Amino acid sequence: MPGAATPGAAAPGRARAGGLGQGPGRLLVLLYGVFTVAAASRSIYQLAAQYHEAPLAYILSAVSGVVYAFITVSLVRGGEGARKAAFVCCAAELLGVLTIGTWTLADPSAFPDETVWSDYGMGYLFIPIFLPVTGLIWLRKRKARQG
């Protein structure tokens, strides 16, 4: 019968139920959204007004803002492709936090000003080190539930 719902099919508007940004994933969406705004707005100002003081730090903060934005959009979008993309970005984010965090401790003179990931995110209550780990765990659990 045309227009009849198939048993077990999701109703229109419910395709994202149980998606990446549902349940505990909402907290991830919120945190990544806040960090997107924080990192992007800070880096835009710094790049425009203070670029000559610490260009590497400000560029890295801008990169972190882009990574946070991509993860936020992927979590909201949902679906297996978005989950995979978010997983890769969370892994890259974790690598970035570990690399920049270590670099800022080993050679503080290379960073005359902080980045979001300096000292493993100490300026942001270490949330930048815990956020990708939490994201990776959440995305892995979502895969297990889908698979």
N, C-alpha and C positions, 0 to 999 in steps of 0.2 A: 504494500500500500504506500503510495507516494507521501512523503512527509512524516511517515511513522518512524518513531525512534527505534533503533536497533537495541535489543536487550544488551545491557552492559556498556552501551555507548554513552559517552559524556554528553550531557545536555549542553546546548549552546550557552556560552558564557561561563561554563564550568570546566573548560579545558585545562585551566591552570590549577584546579583543585589538587592539593597534594604536591604542588610544584616546589621549585627550589626556594622561593620566597615565602613559603607558607609555614605555619607552625613556628618552630625555633628559627627557621630561616628568615623570618621577619626581623629578628634582632640583627642578623648579619646584614640584611638590606639596610636597616637603619644605620648601623655603624659604618658600613661602607659608604653610604650616602653622606653621612656627616664628615667622614674623612675625605671624601671627594671634594666637598665644599671647602673644608679647612685647608687641604693641601693645595688645591687649585687657586683659591683666592689669595692665599699667602704667597704662593710662587708667582702669580701674575703681578702682584704689587712689587715683590722683590726684584723680579726681572725688569720691570719698568722703571723702578725708582732707585734700585741699589745694585744693578747688575755688576758693576765694576768692583764691588766689595767682595763678592764670593760667587762668581758665575757657576762654578761646578755644583755648589750646594743648591743654588736656586734652580738650576736645570734639573737636578735629581729630584727636587721637591715637585717640580712640574711633571716629571715622568711618573712619580708616585701618584699624583692626582689623576693622571690619565689611566693608570692601572686600576686605581680605586673606582673610577667611573665605569670602566669596562666591566669590572666584576659586578658592580651594582646593577648595571643594565642586564647582564647575563642572568643574575639571580632573579630579577623581576621578570625577564622574558620567559625563562623556564625552557623545558625541553632538553632532550639529550645532547643536541649540538651546543646549546648554551651551557649545559653542565660541563661538558668537556672543555669548552673555552674558558669557563670560570676556573676549572681545576688547573689548567695550564697557567692561567694568570695568577692564581693563588700560589702555585709553586714558584713562579718567577718572582712574585712579591716576597715570598719567604727567602729566596736566594738573595734578592736585593737587600732586604733588611739585614740578613746575616753578613753579607759582603760589606755594605756601607757601615753597618754597626761596628764591625771589626776594623775597617779602614779608619773610621773616626777615632777609635781608641788607639790604634797603632801609629797613626800619623795625624794628630790633631791639627797640625799646621796646614794640612791640605784643605781643611774646612774652617775658614775663619768665621763662618756662621753655620748654624745647625740646619740639617735637613729633617724631614719627617722621620727618616730612618736612622738618624744619628744616634749613637750609643744605644742601638737596638730599640729606638723609640722612647727613650727615657723622658724626653720633653712632652710626650703624649701618654704618660703613665704606662709605658711599655705595651700599650694596646697594639702598635704596629707589629710586634713580634708574636703576639697571641692571636691576632685576627686572621692571618693566613693559615695558621695551624688549625684553628677552629673551622675556618672555611674548608680546608682540605678534608677534615674529618666529616663535616656535614655533607659535602659533595660526594664523598665516598659512600656514606650511608645511603644517600639518595640513589646512587647507582645500584647498591645492593637491593634496595626496595623495588627498583624498576626492573632489575635483571632477574 
